[in-house]
Amino acid sequence: MILARVIGHVWAARRDARLQRAKLLVVRPHAIYEPAFATRHLVATDDVDAGVGDDVIICLGAPARASLGDNNMPVDAAVLGVVDRVELDADAMRAAGAAPGIKRPLEIAVGT
Amino acid sequence: MIRGTVIGQVWATRKARGLEGQTLLLVAARDAEGQPTGRLVVASDTLDARAGEDVTVAFGSGARNVLRPGPDNRDLLCDAAIAAIVEGAG
């Protein structure tokens, strides 16, 4: 799973039949672990009614499909939760090279 | 699996039902030499990992096997889970 912020919606009239009822959001990962996501954004389905500006937990791969109740969905990213709070341990972040830390709430700047 | 360091925890009240009961920790990933990569992953934790502890994180079906082993765990909403607390690496 990754942390991301919702930055927009996607509208699509012509879409896969299994996606007819899916709400599609554009999200920007706060920090990413997959080099493939160099575009700095993902399109994810949303079943928890997240809105633009919300910080969310994104699940990738098979569990994203499972969250929609159908393992055959043409989907590989889903919003699973709206984040209330992130608690970061300052000492652990320094040790892990994750400083300088948070600029705004949940705006996590991860340095190397 | 990758190696990383626990740096914090994430809370969400509004969430998919399958996420209930999962403890979600933020893990800063390290590379093969143990150096920080600047990348974060949210991993489910069943081992009571604490901030500052080095852990290994399993992805994909390996992550689901941490929560519930077996072939019938495709319903689990988890793509990353802490598989071990690292005490030393050489």
N, CA and C atoms of all chains as a GROMACS GRO file, in nm:
protein
  606
    1MET      N    1   0.085  -0.119   0.000
    1MET     CA    2   0.000   0.000   0.000
    1MET      C    3   0.088   0.124   0.000
    2ILE      N    4   0.034   0.232  -0.051
    2ILE     CA    5   0.108   0.357  -0.052
    2ILE      C    6   0.017   0.470  -0.007
    3LEU      N    7   0.078   0.577   0.039
    3LEU     CA    8   0.004   0.698   0.075
    3LEU      C    9  -0.002   0.789  -0.045
    4ALA      N   10  -0.118   0.852  -0.067
    4ALA     CA   11  -0.131   0.941  -0.180
    4ALA      C   12  -0.233   1.049  -0.148
    5ARG      N   13  -0.229   1.157  -0.227
    5ARG     CA   14  -0.330   1.262  -0.214
    5ARG      C   15  -0.415   1.267  -0.339
    6VAL      N   16  -0.548   1.276  -0.320
    6VAL     CA   17  -0.640   1.284  -0.434
    6VAL      C   18  -0.626   1.422  -0.498
    7ILE      N   19  -0.599   1.425  -0.629
    7ILE     CA   20  -0.582   1.553  -0.698
    7ILE      C   21  -0.684   1.573  -0.809
    8GLY      N   22  -0.770   1.475  -0.835
    8GLY     CA   23  -0.870   1.498  -0.939
    8GLY      C   24  -0.953   1.375  -0.969
    9HIS      N   25  -1.042   1.391  -1.065
    9HIS     CA   26  -1.130   1.282  -1.109
    9HIS      C   27  -1.100   1.247  -1.254
   10VAL      N   28  -1.144   1.129  -1.294
   10VAL     CA   29  -1.141   1.092  -1.435
   10VAL      C   30  -1.284   1.060  -1.478
   11TRP      N   31  -1.326   1.125  -1.590
   11TRP     CA   32  -1.455   1.090  -1.648
   11TRP      C   33  -1.430   1.007  -1.773
   12ALA      N   34  -1.510   0.904  -1.792
   12ALA     CA   35  -1.496   0.822  -1.911
   12ALA      C   36  -1.632   0.762  -1.945
   13ALA      N   37  -1.689   0.807  -2.055
   13ALA     CA   38  -1.820   0.756  -2.094
   13ALA      C   39  -1.804   0.615  -2.152
   14ARG      N   40  -1.698   0.598  -2.233
   14ARG     CA   41  -1.677   0.468  -2.298
   14ARG      C   42  -1.576   0.394  -2.213
   15ARG      N   43  -1.620   0.293  -2.146
   15ARG     CA   44  -1.531   0.221  -2.057
   15ARG      C   45  -1.571   0.075  -2.048
   16ASP      N   46  -1.479  -0.005  -1.995
   16ASP     CA   47  -1.503  -0.147  -1.977
   16ASP      C   48  -1.633  -0.166  -1.898
   17ALA      N   49  -1.712  -0.264  -1.941
   17ALA     CA   50  -1.843  -0.286  -1.879
   17ALA      C   51  -1.833  -0.308  -1.728
   18ARG      N   52  -1.725  -0.372  -1.687
   18ARG     CA   53  -1.711  -0.400  -1.544
   18ARG      C   54  -1.676  -0.274  -1.464
   19LEU      N   55  -1.637  -0.170  -1.536
   19LEU     CA   56  -1.600  -0.046  -1.468
   19LEU      C   57  -1.714   0.056  -1.466
   20GLN      N   58  -1.831   0.015  -1.516
   20GLN     CA   59  -1.940   0.112  -1.534
   20GLN      C   60  -1.971   0.189  -1.406
   21ARG      N   61  -1.967   0.122  -1.294
   21ARG     CA   62  -2.009   0.188  -1.170
   21ARG      C   63  -1.890   0.236  -1.087
   22ALA      N   64  -1.772   0.219  -1.139
   22ALA     CA   65  -1.654   0.256  -1.060
   22ALA      C   66  -1.627   0.406  -1.069
   23LYS      N   67  -1.596   0.465  -0.954
   23LYS     CA   68  -1.553   0.604  -0.950
   23LYS      C   69  -1.401   0.606  -0.962
   24LEU      N   70  -1.350   0.686  -1.054
   24LEU     CA   71  -1.205   0.687  -1.080
   24LEU      C   72  -1.145   0.819  -1.034
   25LEU      N   73  -1.042   0.810  -0.949
   25LEU     CA   74  -0.974   0.928  -0.897
   25LEU      C   75  -0.831   0.933  -0.948
   26VAL      N   76  -0.779   1.054  -0.964
   26VAL     CA   77  -0.637   1.072  -0.993
   26VAL      C   78  -0.569   1.103  -0.860
   27VAL      N   79  -0.466   1.027  -0.826
   27VAL     CA   80  -0.397   1.048  -0.699
   27VAL      C   81  -0.248   1.066  -0.724
   28ARG      N   82  -0.185   1.143  -0.636
   28ARG     CA   83  -0.040   1.164  -0.644
   28ARG      C   84   0.024   1.100  -0.522
   29PRO      N   85   0.104   0.996  -0.542
   29PRO     CA   86   0.168   0.931  -0.428
   29PRO      C   87   0.259   1.028  -0.352
   30HIS      N   88   0.255   1.022  -0.218
   30HIS     CA   89   0.343   1.107  -0.138
   30HIS      C   90   0.488   1.061  -0.150
   31ALA      N   91   0.505   0.934  -0.149
   31ALA     CA   92   0.638   0.876  -0.169
   31ALA      C   93   0.611   0.738  -0.224
   32ILE      N   94   0.688   0.700  -0.320
   32ILE     CA   95   0.652   0.580  -0.394
   32ILE      C   96   0.762   0.477  -0.389
   33TYR      N   97   0.725   0.352  -0.403
   33TYR     CA   98   0.826   0.248  -0.398
   33TYR      C   99   0.843   0.180  -0.533
   34GLU      N  100   0.757   0.210  -0.629
   34GLU     CA  101   0.767   0.147  -0.759
   34GLU      C  102   0.825   0.245  -0.860
   35PRO      N  103   0.941   0.218  -0.914
   35PRO     CA  104   0.999   0.309  -1.013
   35PRO      C  105   0.908   0.327  -1.134
   36ALA      N  106   0.820   0.229  -1.159
   36ALA     CA  107   0.731   0.237  -1.274
   36ALA      C  108   0.637   0.357  -1.264
   37PHE      N  109   0.618   0.406  -1.142
   37PHE     CA  110   0.525   0.516  -1.124
   37PHE      C  111   0.597   0.651  -1.130
   38ALA      N  112   0.691   0.664  -1.224
   38ALA     CA  113   0.767   0.787  -1.237
   38ALA      C  114   0.679   0.902  -1.284
   39THR      N  115   0.558   0.872  -1.330
   39THR     CA  116   0.467   0.977  -1.374
   39THR      C  117   0.411   1.055  -1.257
   40ARG      N  118   0.438   1.010  -1.136
   40ARG     CA  119   0.392   1.078  -1.014
   40ARG      C  120   0.241   1.081  -1.002
   41HIS      N  121   0.171   0.999  -1.074
   41HIS     CA  122   0.028   0.992  -1.050
   41HIS      C  123  -0.023   0.852  -1.080
   42LEU      N  124  -0.139   0.822  -1.025
   42LEU     CA  125  -0.205   0.695  -1.050
   42LEU      C  126  -0.353   0.725  -1.067
   43VAL      N  127  -0.421   0.638  -1.141
   43VAL     CA  128  -0.567   0.643  -1.143
   43VAL      C  129  -0.616   0.524  -1.063
   44ALA      N  130  -0.700   0.552  -0.964
   44ALA     CA  131  -0.744   0.447  -0.873
   44ALA      C  132  -0.895   0.449  -0.860
   45THR      N  133  -0.955   0.333  -0.844
   45THR     CA  134  -1.099   0.327  -0.814
   45THR      C  135  -1.120   0.367  -0.669
   46ASP      N  136  -1.242   0.413  -0.640
   46ASP     CA  137  -1.270   0.462  -0.506
   46ASP      C  138  -1.405   0.412  -0.458
   47ASP      N  139  -1.404   0.334  -0.350
   47ASP     CA  140  -1.528   0.284  -0.290
   47ASP      C  141  -1.555   0.347  -0.154
   48VAL      N  142  -1.467   0.438  -0.110
   48VAL     CA  143  -1.484   0.492   0.025
   48VAL      C  144  -1.518   0.642   0.020
   49ASP      N  145  -1.556   0.690  -0.099
   49ASP     CA  146  -1.604   0.827  -0.114
   49ASP      C  147  -1.498   0.930  -0.076
   50ALA      N  148  -1.378   0.916  -0.126
   50ALA     CA  149  -1.273   1.015  -0.103
   50ALA      C  150  -1.295   1.133  -0.197
   51GLY      N  151  -1.244   1.248  -0.156
   51GLY     CA  152  -1.259   1.369  -0.238
   51GLY      C  153  -1.124   1.432  -0.265
   52VAL      N  154  -1.124   1.531  -0.356
   52VAL     CA  155  -1.001   1.600  -0.390
   52VAL      C  156  -0.943   1.666  -0.264
   53GLY      N  157  -0.814   1.648  -0.242
   53GLY     CA  158  -0.748   1.702  -0.124
   53GLY      C  159  -0.732   1.601  -0.013
   54ASP      N  160  -0.809   1.493  -0.016
   54ASP     CA  161  -0.797   1.390   0.086
   54ASP      C  162  -0.666   1.313   0.069
   55ASP      N  163  -0.608   1.273   0.183
   55ASP     CA  164  -0.497   1.179   0.179
   55ASP      C  165  -0.553   1.040   0.196
   56VAL      N  166  -0.507   0.949   0.113
   56VAL     CA  167  -0.570   0.816   0.107
   56VAL      C  168  -0.465   0.705   0.109
   57ILE      N  169  -0.513   0.586   0.145
   57ILE     CA  170  -0.431   0.465   0.137
   57ILE      C  171  -0.468   0.394   0.008
   58ILE      N  172  -0.367   0.369  -0.076
   58ILE     CA  173  -0.390   0.304  -0.205
   58ILE      C  174  -0.335   0.163  -0.200
   59CYS      N  175  -0.417   0.068  -0.243
   59CYS     CA  176  -0.373  -0.071  -0.251
   59CYS      C  177  -0.349  -0.104  -0.398
   60LEU      N  178  -0.242  -0.178  -0.426
   60LEU     CA  179  -0.204  -0.209  -0.564
   60LEU      C  180  -0.218  -0.358  -0.591
   61GLY      N  181  -0.250  -0.392  -0.715
   61GLY     CA  182  -0.249  -0.532  -0.755
   61GLY      C  183  -0.378  -0.606  -0.721
   62ALA      N  184  -0.363  -0.736  -0.696
   62ALA     CA  185  -0.479  -0.823  -0.675
   62ALA      C  186  -0.573  -0.776  -0.564
   63PRO      N  187  -0.520  -0.728  -0.450
   63PRO     CA  188  -0.613  -0.683  -0.344
   63PRO      C  189  -0.697  -0.563  -0.388
   64ALA      N  190  -0.647  -0.484  -0.484
   64ALA     CA  191  -0.726  -0.372  -0.536
   64ALA      C  192  -0.850  -0.428  -0.606
   65ARG      N  193  -0.830  -0.536  -0.681
   65ARG     CA  194  -0.945  -0.599  -0.747
   65ARG      C  195  -1.037  -0.664  -0.644
   66ALA      N  196  -0.979  -0.728  -0.544
   66ALA     CA  197  -1.059  -0.794  -0.440
   66ALA      C  198  -1.146  -0.693  -0.367
   67SER      N  199  -1.095  -0.570  -0.351
   67SER     CA  200  -1.171  -0.470  -0.277
   67SER      C  201  -1.299  -0.432  -0.352
   68LEU      N  202  -1.303  -0.458  -0.483
   68LEU     CA  203  -1.422  -0.428  -0.563
   68LEU      C  204  -1.513  -0.550  -0.572
   69GLY      N  205  -1.473  -0.658  -0.506
   69GLY     CA  206  -1.557  -0.777  -0.500
   69GLY      C  207  -1.551  -0.862  -0.624
   70ASP      N  208  -1.453  -0.837  -0.712
   70ASP     CA  209  -1.444  -0.914  -0.835
   70ASP      C  210  -1.298  -0.922  -0.877
   71ASN      N  211  -1.239  -1.041  -0.870
   71ASN     CA  212  -1.098  -1.056  -0.900
   71ASN      C  213  -1.066  -1.041  -1.048
   72ASN      N  214  -1.171  -1.025  -1.131
   72ASN     CA  215  -1.149  -1.011  -1.275
   72ASN      C  216  -1.165  -0.867  -1.323
   73MET      N  217  -1.172  -0.773  -1.228
   73MET     CA  218  -1.186  -0.632  -1.267
   73MET      C  219  -1.059  -0.584  -1.337
   74PRO      N  220  -1.075  -0.499  -1.440
   74PRO     CA  221  -0.957  -0.443  -1.508
   74PRO      C  222  -0.902  -0.324  -1.430
   75VAL      N  223  -0.851  -0.352  -1.310
   75VAL     CA  224  -0.809  -0.248  -1.217
   75VAL      C  225  -0.683  -0.294  -1.147
   76ASP      N  226  -0.590  -0.202  -1.118
   76ASP     CA  227  -0.473  -0.242  -1.039
   76ASP      C  228  -0.441  -0.144  -0.927
   77ALA      N  229  -0.532  -0.050  -0.902
   77ALA     CA  230  -0.512   0.042  -0.789
   77ALA      C  231  -0.647   0.083  -0.734
   78ALA      N  232  -0.662   0.079  -0.602
   78ALA     CA  233  -0.789   0.114  -0.540
   78ALA      C  234  -0.765   0.193  -0.412
   79VAL      N  235  -0.852   0.293  -0.389
   79VAL     CA  236  -0.848   0.366  -0.262
   79VAL      C  237  -0.916   0.279  -0.157
   80LEU      N  238  -0.842   0.247  -0.050
   80LEU     CA  239  -0.899   0.162   0.056
   80LEU      C  240  -0.937   0.240   0.180
   81GLY      N  241  -0.882   0.360   0.197
   81GLY     CA  242  -0.913   0.434   0.318
   81GLY      C  243  -0.874   0.579   0.307
   82VAL      N  244  -0.946   0.663   0.383
   82VAL     CA  245  -0.913   0.805   0.392
   82VAL      C  246  -0.834   0.826   0.520
   83VAL      N  247  -0.714   0.881   0.508
   83VAL     CA  248  -0.623   0.891   0.622
   83VAL      C  249  -0.668   1.002   0.716
   84ASP      N  250  -0.680   0.969   0.846
   84ASP     CA  251  -0.708   1.070   0.948
   84ASP      C  252  -0.579   1.130   1.001
   85ARG      N  253  -0.481   1.041   1.020
   85ARG     CA  254  -0.364   1.084   1.096
   85ARG      C  255  -0.245   0.996   1.058
   86VAL      N  256  -0.129   1.058   1.048
   86VAL     CA  257  -0.005   0.983   1.032
   86VAL      C  258   0.086   1.021   1.146
   87GLU      N  259   0.133   0.923   1.219
   87GLU     CA  260   0.222   0.950   1.331
   87GLU      C  261   0.362   0.906   1.290
   88LEU      N  262   0.455   1.000   1.290
   88LEU     CA  263   0.592   0.969   1.246
   88LEU      C  264   0.687   0.981   1.363
   89ASP      N  265   0.778   0.887   1.375
   89ASP     CA  266   0.878   0.889   1.480
   89ASP      C  267   1.002   0.962   1.426
   90ALA      N  268   1.032   1.080   1.484
   90ALA     CA  269   1.139   1.164   1.429
   90ALA      C  270   1.273   1.093   1.430
   91ASP      N  271   1.304   1.023   1.539
   91ASP     CA  272   1.434   0.955   1.548
   91ASP      C  273   1.444   0.846   1.442
   92ALA      N  274   1.334   0.769   1.426
   92ALA     CA  275   1.335   0.661   1.327
   92ALA      C  276   1.348   0.717   1.187
   93MET      N  277   1.286   0.832   1.162
   93MET     CA  278   1.295   0.892   1.028
   93MET      C  279   1.437   0.935   0.997
   94ARG      N  280   1.504   0.993   1.099
   94ARG     CA  281   1.643   1.033   1.078
   94ARG      C  282   1.729   0.912   1.048
   95ALA      N  283   1.709   0.807   1.127
   95ALA     CA  284   1.790   0.686   1.109
   95ALA      C  285   1.764   0.624   0.972
   96ALA      N  286   1.641   0.637   0.924
   96ALA     CA  287   1.606   0.575   0.796
   96ALA      C  288   1.635   0.668   0.679
   97GLY      N  289   1.692   0.784   0.707
   97GLY     CA  290   1.723   0.877   0.600
   97GLY      C  291   1.601   0.944   0.541
   98ALA      N  292   1.493   0.948   0.617
   98ALA     CA  293   1.369   1.001   0.564
   98ALA      C  294   1.351   1.149   0.597
   99ALA      N  295   1.452   1.211   0.658
   99ALA     CA  296   1.443   1.354   0.688
   99ALA      C  297   1.436   1.431   0.556
  100PRO      N  298   1.394   1.556   0.550
  100PRO     CA  299   1.369   1.645   0.662
  100PRO      C  300   1.230   1.636   0.723
  101GLY      N  301   1.145   1.549   0.677
  101GLY     CA  302   1.018   1.531   0.746
  101GLY      C  303   0.902   1.599   0.679
  102ILE      N  304   0.805   1.640   0.760
  102ILE     CA  305   0.678   1.686   0.706
  102ILE      C  306   0.675   1.837   0.697
  103LYS      N  307   0.636   1.889   0.582
  103LYS     CA  308   0.623   2.033   0.567
  103LYS      C  309   0.484   2.077   0.608
  104ARG      N  310   0.383   2.020   0.546
  104ARG     CA  311   0.245   2.043   0.587
  104ARG      C  312   0.191   1.910   0.635
  105PRO      N  313   0.071   1.906   0.694
  105PRO     CA  314   0.018   1.777   0.734
  105PRO      C  315   0.021   1.678   0.619
  106LEU      N  316   0.090   1.569   0.637
  106LEU     CA  317   0.098   1.459   0.542
  106LEU      C  318   0.177   1.491   0.417
  107GLU      N  319   0.237   1.610   0.411
  107GLU     CA  320   0.321   1.641   0.295
  107GLU      C  321   0.460   1.586   0.328
  108ILE      N  322   0.480   1.459   0.304
  108ILE     CA  323   0.601   1.394   0.351
  108ILE      C  324   0.712   1.410   0.249
  109ALA      N  325   0.818   1.474   0.290
  109ALA     CA  326   0.934   1.492   0.203
  109ALA      C  327   1.039   1.389   0.243
  110VAL      N  328   1.068   1.301   0.153
  110VAL     CA  329   1.160   1.193   0.185
  110VAL      C  330   1.290   1.215   0.109
  111GLY      N  331   1.397   1.244   0.181
  111GLY     CA  332   1.526   1.264   0.117
  111GLY      C  333   1.610   1.139   0.123
  112THR      N  334   1.715   1.135   0.045
  112THR     CA  335   1.801   1.017   0.049
  112THR      C  336   1.936   1.055   0.109
  113MET      N  337   1.094  -0.976  -0.116
  113MET     CA  338   1.080  -0.891   0.003
  113MET      C  339   1.184  -0.781  -0.002
  114ILE      N  340   1.157  -0.676   0.068
  114ILE     CA  341   1.255  -0.569   0.081
  114ILE      C  342   1.284  -0.547   0.230
  115ARG      N  343   1.394  -0.479   0.254
  115ARG     CA  344   1.428  -0.442   0.391
  115ARG      C  345   1.401  -0.293   0.410
  116GLY      N  346   1.353  -0.258   0.528
  116GLY     CA  347   1.324  -0.118   0.554
  116GLY      C  348   1.320  -0.090   0.703
  117THR      N  349   1.291   0.034   0.736
  117THR     CA  350   1.284   0.076   0.875
  117THR      C  351   1.147   0.137   0.902
  118VAL      N  352   1.084   0.093   1.011
  118VAL     CA  353   0.954   0.149   1.049
  118VAL      C  354   0.973   0.293   1.094
  119ILE      N  355   0.898   0.386   1.034
  119ILE     CA  356   0.912   0.526   1.076
  119ILE      C  357   0.781   0.583   1.130
  120GLY      N  358   0.671   0.511   1.123
  120GLY     CA  359   0.547   0.567   1.176
  120GLY      C  360   0.427   0.479   1.149
  121GLN      N  361   0.309   0.535   1.182
  121GLN     CA  362   0.185   0.460   1.169
  121GLN      C  363   0.079   0.546   1.102
  122VAL      N  364  -0.014   0.480   1.031
  122VAL     CA  365  -0.120   0.550   0.958
  122VAL      C  366  -0.254   0.509   1.015
  123TRP      N  367  -0.342   0.609   1.036
  123TRP     CA  368  -0.478   0.579   1.082
  123TRP      C  369  -0.580   0.626   0.981
  124ALA      N  370  -0.684   0.545   0.961
  124ALA     CA  371  -0.795   0.583   0.873
  124ALA      C  372  -0.925   0.532   0.933
  125THR      N  373  -1.021   0.624   0.950
  125THR     CA  374  -1.151   0.582   1.004
  125THR      C  375  -1.242   0.535   0.890
  126ARG      N  376  -1.246   0.616   0.781
  126ARG     CA  377  -1.330   0.579   0.667
  126ARG      C  378  -1.248   0.489   0.577
  127LYS      N  379  -1.282   0.362   0.573
  127LYS     CA  380  -1.198   0.268   0.497
  127LYS      C  381  -1.279   0.147   0.452
  128ALA      N  382  -1.222   0.073   0.360
  128ALA     CA  383  -1.284  -0.050   0.314
  128ALA      C  384  -1.295  -0.148   0.432
  129ARG      N  385  -1.401  -0.227   0.432
  129ARG     CA  386  -1.423  -0.318   0.544
  129ARG      C  387  -1.305  -0.413   0.563
  130GLY      N  388  -1.244  -0.451   0.453
  130GLY     CA  389  -1.132  -0.546   0.462
  130GLY      C  390  -1.008  -0.488   0.526
  131LEU      N  391  -1.006  -0.358   0.549
  131LEU     CA  392  -0.890  -0.294   0.611
  131LEU      C  393  -0.904  -0.289   0.762
  132GLU      N  394  -1.025  -0.320   0.811
  132GLU     CA  395  -1.047  -0.314   0.956
  132GLU      C  396  -0.963  -0.420   1.026
  133GLY      N  397  -0.907  -0.381   1.138
  133GLY     CA  398  -0.827  -0.476   1.214
  133GLY      C  399  -0.682  -0.480   1.172
  134GLN      N  400  -0.649  -0.414   1.062
  134GLN     CA  401  -0.509  -0.414   1.020
  134GLN      C  402  -0.436  -0.294   1.081
  135THR      N  403  -0.317  -0.320   1.135
  135THR     CA  404  -0.229  -0.212   1.180
  135THR      C  405  -0.141  -0.173   1.062
  136LEU      N  406  -0.146  -0.045   1.022
  136LEU     CA  407  -0.073  -0.001   0.903
  136LEU      C  408   0.047   0.084   0.945
  137LEU      N  409   0.166   0.038   0.913
  137LEU     CA  410   0.288   0.109   0.948
  137LEU      C  411   0.354   0.166   0.823
  138LEU      N  412   0.420   0.280   0.841
  138LEU     CA  413   0.498   0.340   0.732
  138LEU      C  414   0.640   0.285   0.741
  139VAL      N  415   0.688   0.230   0.632
  139VAL     CA  416   0.823   0.173   0.629
  139VAL      C  417   0.905   0.246   0.522
  140ALA      N  418   1.021   0.297   0.564
  140ALA     CA  419   1.115   0.359   0.469
  140ALA      C  420   1.204   0.249   0.415
  141ALA      N  421   1.201   0.231   0.282
  141ALA     CA  422   1.273   0.119   0.220
  141ALA      C  423   1.424   0.145   0.216
  142ARG      N  424   1.502   0.039   0.229
  142ARG     CA  425   1.648   0.047   0.215
  142ARG      C  426   1.690  -0.034   0.091
  143ASP      N  427   1.808  -0.003   0.038
  143ASP     CA  428   1.855  -0.079  -0.078
  143ASP      C  429   1.940  -0.197  -0.033
  144ALA      N  430   2.002  -0.265  -0.128
  144ALA     CA  431   2.076  -0.388  -0.098
  144ALA      C  432   2.190  -0.362  -0.001
  145GLU      N  433   2.247  -0.242  -0.005
  145GLU     CA  434   2.358  -0.209   0.085
  145GLU      C  435   2.308  -0.157   0.219
  146GLY      N  436   2.177  -0.150   0.235
  146GLY     CA  437   2.123  -0.100   0.360
  146GLY      C  438   2.108   0.050   0.364
  147GLN      N  439   2.132   0.116   0.249
  147GLN     CA  440   2.119   0.262   0.246
  147GLN      C  441   1.973   0.301   0.218
  148PRO      N  442   1.927   0.413   0.274
  148PRO     CA  443   1.789   0.457   0.250
  148PRO      C  444   1.768   0.488   0.102
  149THR      N  445   1.649   0.454   0.053
  149THR     CA  446   1.616   0.480  -0.088
  149THR      C  447   1.526   0.601  -0.104
  150GLY      N  448   1.474   0.653   0.007
  150GLY     CA  449   1.382   0.766  -0.003
  150GLY      C  450   1.242   0.725  -0.042
  151ARG      N  451   1.213   0.597  -0.038
  151ARG     CA  452   1.080   0.552  -0.076
  151ARG      C  453   1.007   0.496   0.045
  152LEU      N  454   0.875   0.515   0.043
  152LEU     CA  455   0.792   0.470   0.154
  152LEU      C  456   0.694   0.364   0.108
  153VAL      N  457   0.662   0.273   0.200
  153VAL     CA  458   0.554   0.178   0.172
  153VAL      C  459   0.470   0.166   0.299
  154VAL      N  460   0.339   0.151   0.280
  154VAL     CA  461   0.248   0.128   0.392
  154VAL      C  462   0.230  -0.023   0.402
  155ALA      N  463   0.271  -0.080   0.516
  155ALA     CA  464   0.267  -0.226   0.531
  155ALA      C  465   0.182  -0.265   0.650
  156SER      N  466   0.108  -0.374   0.634
  156SER     CA  467   0.029  -0.428   0.743
  156SER      C  468   0.122  -0.498   0.843
  157ASP      N  469   0.095  -0.481   0.971
  157ASP     CA  470   0.185  -0.534   1.073
  157ASP      C  471   0.112  -0.628   1.168
  158THR      N  472   0.166  -0.749   1.182
  158THR     CA  473   0.110  -0.846   1.278
  158THR      C  474   0.212  -0.880   1.386
  159LEU      N  475   0.331  -0.821   1.379
  159LEU     CA  476   0.440  -0.861   1.468
  159LEU      C  477   0.471  -0.755   1.573
  160ASP      N  478   0.386  -0.653   1.585
  160ASP     CA  479   0.408  -0.544   1.680
  160ASP      C  480   0.543  -0.477   1.656
  161ALA      N  481   0.573  -0.445   1.531
  161ALA     CA  482   0.697  -0.373   1.500
  161ALA      C  483   0.686  -0.231   1.555
  162ARG      N  484   0.799  -0.181   1.605
  162ARG     CA  485   0.802  -0.046   1.664
  162ARG      C  486   0.879   0.048   1.571
  163ALA      N  487   0.854   0.178   1.588
  163ALA     CA  488   0.927   0.278   1.511
  163ALA      C  489   1.076   0.263   1.537
  164GLY      N  490   1.155   0.268   1.433
  164GLY     CA  491   1.300   0.255   1.446
  164GLY      C  492   1.350   0.114   1.420
  165GLU      N  493   1.261   0.016   1.422
  165GLU     CA  494   1.304  -0.123   1.401
  165GLU      C  495   1.318  -0.152   1.252
  166ASP      N  496   1.421  -0.230   1.218
  166ASP     CA  497   1.439  -0.275   1.080
  166ASP      C  498   1.350  -0.397   1.057
  167VAL      N  499   1.284  -0.399   0.942
  167VAL     CA  500   1.190  -0.508   0.912
  167VAL      C  501   1.209  -0.554   0.768
  168THR      N  502   1.154  -0.671   0.737
  168THR     CA  503   1.140  -0.709   0.597
  168THR      C  504   0.992  -0.700   0.561
  169VAL      N  505   0.965  -0.649   0.440
  169VAL     CA  506   0.828  -0.632   0.394
  169VAL      C  507   0.806  -0.724   0.274
  170ALA      N  508   0.701  -0.806   0.284
  170ALA     CA  509   0.664  -0.895   0.172
  170ALA      C  510   0.553  -0.830   0.092
  171PHE      N  511   0.556  -0.851  -0.041
  171PHE     CA  512   0.455  -0.795  -0.129
  171PHE      C  513   0.373  -0.905  -0.194
  172GLY      N  514   0.262  -0.866  -0.254
  172GLY     CA  515   0.182  -0.959  -0.332
  172GLY      C  516   0.120  -1.070  -0.248
  173SER      N  517   0.120  -1.191  -0.305
  173SER     CA  518   0.057  -1.302  -0.231
  173SER      C  519   0.138  -1.335  -0.106
  174GLY      N  520   0.267  -1.303  -0.108
  174GLY     CA  521   0.348  -1.322   0.012
  174GLY      C  522   0.296  -1.238   0.127
  175ALA      N  523   0.250  -1.118   0.096
  175ALA     CA  524   0.194  -1.030   0.200
  175ALA      C  525   0.065  -1.089   0.255
  176ARG      N  526  -0.020  -1.141   0.165
  176ARG     CA  527  -0.145  -1.201   0.212
  176ARG      C  528  -0.117  -1.324   0.298
  177ASN      N  529  -0.010  -1.398   0.264
  177ASN     CA  530   0.023  -1.517   0.342
  177ASN      C  531   0.066  -1.483   0.484
  178VAL      N  532   0.113  -1.360   0.504
  178VAL     CA  533   0.148  -1.318   0.641
  178VAL      C  534   0.020  -1.307   0.724
  179LEU      N  535  -0.084  -1.249   0.665
  179LEU     CA  536  -0.209  -1.229   0.739
  179LEU      C  537  -0.287  -1.359   0.755
  180ARG      N  538  -0.294  -1.435   0.646
  180ARG     CA  539  -0.364  -1.565   0.652
  180ARG      C  540  -0.305  -1.654   0.545
  181PRO      N  541  -0.229  -1.758   0.587
  181PRO     CA  542  -0.166  -1.846   0.489
  181PRO      C  543  -0.270  -1.926   0.412
  182GLY      N  544  -0.233  -1.962   0.290
  182GLY     CA  545  -0.318  -2.052   0.215
  182GLY      C  546  -0.362  -1.995   0.082
  183PRO      N  547  -0.411  -2.081  -0.004
  183PRO     CA  548  -0.450  -2.038  -0.138
  183PRO      C  549  -0.581  -1.960  -0.139
  184ASP      N  550  -0.657  -1.968  -0.031
  184ASP     CA  551  -0.789  -1.904  -0.030
  184ASP      C  552  -0.785  -1.767   0.039
  185ASN      N  553  -0.676  -1.694   0.018
  185ASN     CA  554  -0.668  -1.564   0.087
  185ASN      C  555  -0.672  -1.447  -0.011
  186ARG      N  556  -0.725  -1.473  -0.131
  186ARG     CA  557  -0.728  -1.365  -0.230
  186ARG      C  558  -0.829  -1.257  -0.196
  187ASP      N  559  -0.912  -1.282  -0.094
  187ASP     CA  560  -1.008  -1.180  -0.052
  187ASP      C  561  -0.944  -1.076   0.039
  188LEU      N  562  -0.823  -1.105   0.093
  188LEU     CA  563  -0.759  -1.012   0.186
  188LEU      C  564  -0.716  -0.884   0.113
  189LEU      N  565  -0.744  -0.769   0.176
  189LEU     CA  566  -0.706  -0.642   0.116
  189LEU      C  567  -0.570  -0.600   0.172
  190CYS      N  568  -0.466  -0.662   0.120
  190CYS     CA  569  -0.331  -0.633   0.167
  190CYS      C  570  -0.232  -0.663   0.055
  191ASP      N  571  -0.148  -0.565   0.021
  191ASP     CA  572  -0.046  -0.589  -0.082
  191ASP      C  573   0.096  -0.574  -0.026
  192ALA      N  574   0.108  -0.545   0.103
  192ALA     CA  575   0.240  -0.535   0.166
  192ALA      C  576   0.225  -0.564   0.314
  193ALA      N  577   0.311  -0.651   0.367
  193ALA     CA  578   0.301  -0.687   0.508
  193ALA      C  579   0.441  -0.712   0.565
  194ILE      N  580   0.457  -0.678   0.693
  194ILE     CA  581   0.585  -0.700   0.759
  194ILE      C  582   0.599  -0.848   0.790
  195ALA      N  583   0.703  -0.910   0.735
  195ALA     CA  584   0.721  -1.054   0.749
  195ALA      C  585   0.818  -1.088   0.861
  196ALA      N  586   0.909  -0.997   0.895
  196ALA     CA  587   1.008  -1.027   0.999
  196ALA      C  588   1.065  -0.897   1.055
  197ILE      N  589   1.103  -0.902   1.183
  197ILE     CA  590   1.176  -0.792   1.245
  197ILE      C  591   1.324  -0.829   1.237
  198VAL      N  592   1.402  -0.748   1.169
  198VAL     CA  593   1.543  -0.781   1.145
  198VAL      C  594   1.627  -0.746   1.268
  199GLU      N  595   1.705  -0.844   1.314
  199GLU     CA  596   1.793  -0.818   1.428
  199GLU      C  597   1.936  -0.792   1.382
  200GLY      N  598   1.970  -0.849   1.267
  200GLY     CA  599   2.103  -0.826   1.214
  200GLY      C  600   2.108  -0.870   1.070
  201ALA      N  601   2.198  -0.811   0.994
  201ALA     CA  602   2.214  -0.850   0.854
  201ALA      C  603   2.361  -0.833   0.818
  202GLY      N  604   2.412  -0.928   0.742
  202GLY     CA  605   2.552  -0.920   0.705
  202GLY      C  606   2.573  -0.928   0.556
   0.00000   0.00000   0.00000
